[in-house]
Amino acid sequence: MINAPLIKRYYLVISLNRTKTIKCYNKIRPVEMVGNIGECVMKKKFLLLIVLILALVFTSCNFKPEEDFSVSSFLDMKTSRYKLESYKFSSVGELLGKEENLGNAILAEYRGNSDLSFVAAKSTENSGAYDLWNSFAQSDEIGIKQYFSAIPLLYASYNEKKDNYFIRCWFKDNWFFRIEAFNEDEVNYFYDRIKEFTEKKIIINGSVSEI
């Protein structure tokens, strides 16, 4: 029988005031631990602060309507550049290929300076809007950005050019939006109009009043 060699092993004794290292000998694989409890607590607080700051920055980038707002309200939105050509009511479940309802959605086509497609959905749970965003992110082939553009169940966004189209897509809490047009400026223009409309800042007879 072969005896295991005596190997130095370092144990860390942690206290609030100082760190001690005690040496001992045994036949167990060596382990080394370094640090103290004060440093660990500070690092955790710092990481938490970074996460909160990033969450605040990301979630302030795009908007969501008030709770009493419904997807059907978008039928009342009018702008000088675009006219509603066609629309279809659907459900979050249908868009995800599921039997459950999970919330309401509208798919609309506009004609104007550019052919423009608009999707808005209000899910019963944040997970529904998040799943919609992931589904469109895959179909829009945004690649690795899909994994670095989201705070799960809270917020996600991407701007993408696909073929000859420009796309702006985001979800925030239980709301999901997607705008697609030939021109990036038109996408941004329409984004500003729906933001004004949902925030009810400049509305006359249910329409966005343009300056």
C-alpha positions in Angstrom: 0.0 0.0 0.0 1.3 3.4 -1.0 1.0 6.1 1.5 -0.2 9.5 0.3 2.5 12.2 0.6 2.1 14.9 3.2 0.9 18.0 1.3 0.7 21.5 2.6 -2.9 22.8 2.8 -3.8 26.4 3.5 -7.0 27.3 5.3 -8.5 30.7 5.4 -9.8 32.0 8.7 -12.0 35.0 8.0 -12.8 37.7 10.5 -14.2 41.2 10.2 -10.8 42.8 11.2 -8.1 40.7 9.6 -7.3 37.6 7.6 -5.2 34.8 9.1 -3.7 31.9 7.2 -3.1 28.6 9.2 -0.9 26.0 7.8 -1.5 22.3 8.5 -0.5 19.0 6.9 -2.8 16.2 5.8 -3.2 13.7 2.9 -5.9 15.7 1.1 -5.5 17.6 -2.1 -4.2 21.1 -1.5 -6.6 24.1 -1.6 -5.9 27.8 -1.3 -8.4 30.5 -0.5 -7.7 34.2 -0.3 -9.8 37.1 0.7 -11.8 38.6 3.5 -15.4 39.1 4.2 -15.2 42.9 3.9 -13.9 42.7 0.3 -16.5 40.2 -0.7 -19.4 42.3 0.6 -18.0 45.4 -1.1 -17.6 43.5 -4.4 -21.2 42.2 -4.2 -22.6 45.7 -3.5 -20.6 47.1 -6.4 -21.9 44.5 -8.9 -25.4 45.0 -7.7 -25.0 48.8 -8.2 -23.7 48.2 -11.8 -26.7 45.9 -12.6 -29.2 48.5 -11.2 -27.6 51.3 -13.3 -27.6 49.2 -16.5 -31.3 48.2 -15.8 -32.2 51.9 -15.4 -30.3 52.9 -18.6 -31.8 50.2 -20.7 -35.4 50.5 -19.5 -35.4 54.3 -20.0 -34.4 53.8 -23.7 -37.9 52.8 -24.9 -41.4 53.2 -23.6 -44.5 51.3 -22.8 -48.1 52.6 -22.7 -50.1 53.1 -19.5 -51.9 50.0 -18.1 -55.3 51.1 -19.3 -54.1 51.4 -22.9 -55.1 48.6 -25.3 -53.8 47.4 -28.7 -57.0 48.4 -30.4 -56.3 52.0 -29.5 -53.7 52.1 -32.2 -56.6 52.1 -34.8 -57.2 55.7 -33.8 -53.6 56.8 -34.4 -53.2 59.0 -37.5 -50.1 60.8 -38.8 -49.5 63.1 -41.8 -47.1 60.7 -43.4 -48.9 57.4 -43.0 -52.3 56.0 -43.6 -53.5 52.7 -42.1 -53.9 50.3 -45.0 -54.9 47.0 -43.3 -54.8 45.4 -39.9 -55.4 42.2 -38.1 -56.2 41.4 -34.5 -54.4 38.4 -33.1 -53.2 37.0 -29.8 -49.8 36.6 -28.2 -50.3 32.9 -28.1 -51.1 32.7 -31.8 -48.0 34.7 -32.7 -45.9 32.3 -30.6 -47.7 29.2 -32.1 -49.3 28.3 -28.8 -52.9 27.5 -28.0 -53.2 29.8 -25.0 -54.3 33.4 -25.6 -51.6 35.0 -23.4 -52.7 38.5 -24.4 -53.8 40.7 -27.4 -51.9 41.8 -30.4 -52.4 43.9 -33.6 -50.5 43.6 -36.9 -50.9 46.6 -39.1 -49.7 47.8 -42.5 -49.3 51.4 -43.3 -48.7 53.3 -46.6 -47.0 56.6 -47.0 -43.4 57.7 -47.4 -42.5 54.0 -47.1 -44.3 50.7 -46.8 -44.4 50.2 -43.0 -45.3 47.2 -40.8 -46.2 47.6 -37.2 -46.8 45.0 -34.5 -48.0 45.7 -31.0 -48.9 43.3 -28.3 -50.0 43.5 -24.7 -49.3 40.2 -22.9 -51.0 39.0 -19.7 -47.5 38.3 -18.3 -44.0 39.8 -18.9 -42.9 36.4 -20.1 -45.3 36.6 -23.1 -43.7 39.8 -24.3 -40.2 38.5 -23.7 -41.0 35.3 -25.6 -42.3 37.4 -28.5 -39.1 39.5 -28.6 -37.0 36.3 -28.6 -39.1 34.9 -31.4 -38.8 37.9 -33.6 -35.1 38.3 -32.7 -34.5 34.8 -34.1 -36.5 35.4 -37.3 -34.8 38.8 -37.8 -31.4 37.0 -37.4 -29.8 39.5 -35.1 -27.3 36.9 -34.0 -25.3 37.2 -30.8 -26.9 40.5 -30.0 -30.0 38.5 -28.9 -28.0 37.4 -25.8 -26.6 40.8 -24.9 -29.6 43.1 -25.6 -32.0 41.9 -23.0 -32.8 42.0 -19.3 -35.0 38.9 -19.1 -38.7 39.6 -18.4 -38.0 43.3 -18.0 -36.6 44.9 -21.2 -34.9 44.2 -24.5 -34.3 46.1 -27.7 -32.6 45.9 -31.1 -32.3 47.9 -34.3 -31.4 45.8 -37.3 -31.1 46.1 -41.0 -32.3 43.0 -42.9 -32.1 42.9 -46.7 -33.6 46.3 -47.6 -35.6 46.7 -44.4 -34.9 48.6 -41.2 -36.3 47.1 -38.0 -36.8 48.5 -34.5 -38.1 46.0 -32.0 -38.4 46.1 -28.2 -40.4 44.9 -25.3 -40.8 46.5 -21.9 -42.6 44.6 -19.1 -45.7 43.1 -20.7 -45.7 45.3 -23.9 -44.0 44.3 -27.2 -43.5 46.4 -30.3 -41.9 46.0 -33.7 -41.6 48.6 -36.6 -40.3 47.7 -40.0 -39.8 50.0 -43.0 -37.6 50.6 -46.0 -36.0 53.7 -44.5 -34.4 54.0 -41.0 -35.6 57.6 -40.7 -39.2 56.5 -41.3 -38.9 53.8 -38.6 -37.7 56.5 -36.2 -40.4 58.9 -37.3 -43.1 56.3 -36.7 -41.5 55.4 -33.3 -41.8 59.0 -32.2 -45.5 59.1 -33.3 -46.6 56.0 -31.4 -44.6 57.3 -28.4 -46.5 60.6 -28.5 -49.8 58.8 -29.1 -49.4 56.3 -26.2 -48.2 59.0 -23.8 -51.2 61.1 -24.9 -49.1 64.2 -25.1 -50.3 65.8 -28.3 -53.6 64.2 -29.2 -56.6 65.9 -30.9 -59.7 63.8 -31.5 -57.7 60.6 -30.9 -55.0 61.5 -33.4 -51.5 62.6 -33.1 -51.3 66.3 -33.9 -48.2 67.1 -35.9 -46.2 70.4 -35.7 
